[in-house]
Amino acid sequence: MKIYTKTGDEGQTSLFGGTRVPKHHQRIESYGTVDELNSHLGLIRDQPLDPRSKEILLHIQDRLFTVGAILATDPAKSTLKSGKERLNIPKVSDEDIVLLEHEMDRMDGELPPMTHFVLPGGHPTVSYCHIARCVCRRTERNAVALHEQEPFDERVLKYLNRLSDYLFVLARKLSKDNQAEEIKWIPQKQ
């Protein structure tokens, strides 16, 4: 099987289900940023991390493939007229969202209370995590824009929202693990 198909040479691509759309379509932008986010998480996972963080990141990467599949599917082709699902697409579950919440609570319990916003940086791994958090927020914005045009399972939006929060808490944990200084943002008086 060849990687290149030449079917996208004129600016069109196929969704899961066969529908052709322009490559600038909101659906393509949405699952494209999911792919970008997943790549950033791979970079974080490749850093020296504790085994639990690596395990959770790998699980999240798997879930992001599910999110991408949901976003890459033409809703008109995903169900039959009877309402039964035509395509076998995995789902994001409530348990996926709860896992992120439990992991945040677990990490938060080991961190000093947050009294100010924190400036990104302090260690390369922490910075990678903050970049992934920003990409996750963009992913969420793109998915919300798509959801307004063509609704899909709202758990995808909840998952992306929790994931950006998780990445913020993970960045704080990584600051602690790497003994990096957390620089508080204190607004300068004019």
WOQUIMO-V935066 format. One record per residue. N is the residue number from 0. RES is the residue in one letter. PHI is phi in whole degrees, -180 to 180 (999 if undefined). BURIAL is + if it has 24 or more other ideal C-beta (glycine too) atoms within 12 Angstrom, else -. Layout:
n=N res=RES phi=PHI burial=BURIAL
n=N res=RES phi=PHI burial=BURIAL
This chain:
n=0 res=M phi=999 burial=-
n=1 res=K phi=-88 burial=-
n=2 res=I phi=-71 burial=-
n=3 res=Y phi=-90 burial=-
n=4 res=T phi=-115 burial=-
n=5 res=K phi=69 burial=-
n=6 res=T phi=-79 burial=-
n=7 res=G phi=-104 burial=-
n=8 res=D phi=-64 burial=-
n=9 res=E phi=-108 burial=-
n=10 res=G phi=87 burial=-
n=11 res=Q phi=-117 burial=-
n=12 res=T phi=-146 burial=+
n=13 res=S phi=-102 burial=-
n=14 res=L phi=-85 burial=+
n=15 res=F phi=-64 burial=+
n=16 res=G phi=115 burial=+
n=17 res=G phi=102 burial=-
n=18 res=T phi=-62 burial=-
n=19 res=R phi=-94 burial=-
n=20 res=V phi=-138 burial=+
n=21 res=P phi=-67 burial=-
n=22 res=K phi=-67 burial=-
n=23 res=H phi=-94 burial=-
n=24 res=H phi=-59 burial=+
n=25 res=Q phi=-57 burial=+
n=26 res=R phi=-66 burial=+
n=27 res=I phi=-68 burial=+
n=28 res=E phi=-60 burial=+
n=29 res=S phi=-65 burial=+
n=30 res=Y phi=-78 burial=+
n=31 res=G phi=-67 burial=+
n=32 res=T phi=-74 burial=+
n=33 res=V phi=-63 burial=+
n=34 res=D phi=-63 burial=+
n=35 res=E phi=-61 burial=+
n=36 res=L phi=-60 burial=+
n=37 res=N phi=-60 burial=+
n=38 res=S phi=-66 burial=-
n=39 res=H phi=-64 burial=+
n=40 res=L phi=-66 burial=+
n=41 res=G phi=-62 burial=-
n=42 res=L phi=-64 burial=-
n=43 res=I phi=-64 burial=+
n=44 res=R phi=-62 burial=+
n=45 res=D phi=-79 burial=-
n=46 res=Q phi=-84 burial=+
n=47 res=P phi=-68 burial=-
n=48 res=L phi=-128 burial=+
n=49 res=D phi=-69 burial=-
n=50 res=P phi=-57 burial=-
n=51 res=R phi=-64 burial=-
n=52 res=S phi=-63 burial=+
n=53 res=K phi=-62 burial=-
n=54 res=E phi=-63 burial=-
n=55 res=I phi=-67 burial=+
n=56 res=L phi=-62 burial=+
n=57 res=L phi=-64 burial=-
n=58 res=H phi=-62 burial=+
n=59 res=I phi=-62 burial=+
n=60 res=Q phi=-60 burial=+
n=61 res=D phi=-61 burial=-
n=62 res=R phi=-64 burial=+
n=63 res=L phi=-68 burial=+
n=64 res=F phi=-65 burial=+
n=65 res=T phi=-64 burial=+
n=66 res=V phi=-58 burial=+
n=67 res=G phi=-60 burial=+
n=68 res=A phi=-64 burial=+
n=69 res=I phi=-63 burial=+
n=70 res=L phi=-71 burial=+
n=71 res=A phi=-87 burial=+
n=72 res=T phi=-103 burial=+
n=73 res=D phi=-69 burial=+
n=74 res=P phi=-61 burial=+
n=75 res=A phi=-69 burial=-
n=76 res=K phi=-103 burial=-
n=77 res=S phi=-85 burial=+
n=78 res=T phi=-129 burial=-
n=79 res=L phi=-83 burial=-
n=80 res=K phi=-59 burial=-
n=81 res=S phi=-74 burial=-
n=82 res=G phi=95 burial=-
n=83 res=K phi=-75 burial=-
n=84 res=E phi=-69 burial=-
n=85 res=R phi=-89 burial=-
n=86 res=L phi=-106 burial=-
n=87 res=N phi=-89 burial=-
n=88 res=I phi=-108 burial=+
n=89 res=P phi=-62 burial=-
n=90 res=K phi=-121 burial=+
n=91 res=V phi=-90 burial=+
n=92 res=S phi=-104 burial=-
n=93 res=D phi=-60 burial=-
n=94 res=E phi=-64 burial=-
n=95 res=D phi=-63 burial=+
n=96 res=I phi=-69 burial=+
n=97 res=V phi=-63 burial=-
n=98 res=L phi=-58 burial=+
n=99 res=L phi=-62 burial=+
n=100 res=E phi=-64 burial=-
n=101 res=H phi=-64 burial=-
n=102 res=E phi=-65 burial=+
n=103 res=M phi=-63 burial=+
n=104 res=D phi=-61 burial=-
n=105 res=R phi=-62 burial=-
n=106 res=M phi=-67 burial=+
n=107 res=D phi=-58 burial=-
n=108 res=G phi=-65 burial=-
n=109 res=E phi=-102 burial=-
n=110 res=L phi=-109 burial=-
n=111 res=P phi=-66 burial=-
n=112 res=P phi=-58 burial=-
n=113 res=M phi=-89 burial=-
n=114 res=T phi=-112 burial=-
n=115 res=H phi=-146 burial=-
n=116 res=F phi=-64 burial=-
n=117 res=V phi=-117 burial=+
n=118 res=L phi=-75 burial=-
n=119 res=P phi=-62 burial=+
n=120 res=G phi=126 burial=-
n=121 res=G phi=109 burial=+
n=122 res=H phi=-164 burial=+
n=123 res=P phi=-54 burial=-
n=124 res=T phi=-64 burial=+
n=125 res=V phi=-63 burial=+
n=126 res=S phi=-64 burial=+
n=127 res=Y phi=-58 burial=+
n=128 res=C phi=-67 burial=+
n=129 res=H phi=-67 burial=+
n=130 res=I phi=-63 burial=+
n=131 res=A phi=-61 burial=+
n=132 res=R phi=-61 burial=+
n=133 res=C phi=-66 burial=-
n=134 res=V phi=-65 burial=+
n=135 res=C phi=-64 burial=+
n=136 res=R phi=-63 burial=-
n=137 res=R phi=-66 burial=+
n=138 res=T phi=-59 burial=+
n=139 res=E phi=-63 burial=+
n=140 res=R phi=-61 burial=-
n=141 res=N phi=-64 burial=+
n=142 res=A phi=-67 burial=+
n=143 res=V phi=-63 burial=+
n=144 res=A phi=-61 burial=-
n=145 res=L phi=-66 burial=+
n=146 res=H phi=-60 burial=+
n=147 res=E phi=-67 burial=-
n=148 res=Q phi=-86 burial=-
n=149 res=E phi=-140 burial=+
n=150 res=P phi=-58 burial=-
n=151 res=F phi=-142 burial=+
n=152 res=D phi=-54 burial=+
n=153 res=E phi=-66 burial=-
n=154 res=R phi=-64 burial=+
n=155 res=V phi=-62 burial=+
n=156 res=L phi=-65 burial=+
n=157 res=K phi=-62 burial=+
n=158 res=Y phi=-62 burial=+
n=159 res=L phi=-64 burial=+
n=160 res=N phi=-64 burial=+
n=161 res=R phi=-66 burial=+
n=162 res=L phi=-64 burial=+
n=163 res=S phi=-65 burial=+
n=164 res=D phi=-64 burial=+
n=165 res=Y phi=-58 burial=+
n=166 res=L phi=-65 burial=+
n=167 res=F phi=-66 burial=+
n=168 res=V phi=-65 burial=+
n=169 res=L phi=-61 burial=+
n=170 res=A phi=-61 burial=+
n=171 res=R phi=-64 burial=+
n=172 res=K phi=-62 burial=+
n=173 res=L phi=-67 burial=+
n=174 res=S phi=-61 burial=+
n=175 res=K phi=-64 burial=+
n=176 res=D phi=-59 burial=+
n=177 res=N phi=-96 burial=+
n=178 res=Q phi=52 burial=-
n=179 res=A phi=-91 burial=+
n=180 res=E phi=-73 burial=-
n=181 res=E phi=-91 burial=+
n=182 res=I phi=-93 burial=-
n=183 res=K phi=-76 burial=-
n=184 res=W phi=-89 burial=-
n=185 res=I phi=-118 burial=-
n=186 res=P phi=-55 burial=-
n=187 res=Q phi=-79 burial=-
n=188 res=K phi=-80 burial=-
n=189 res=Q phi=-84 burial=-
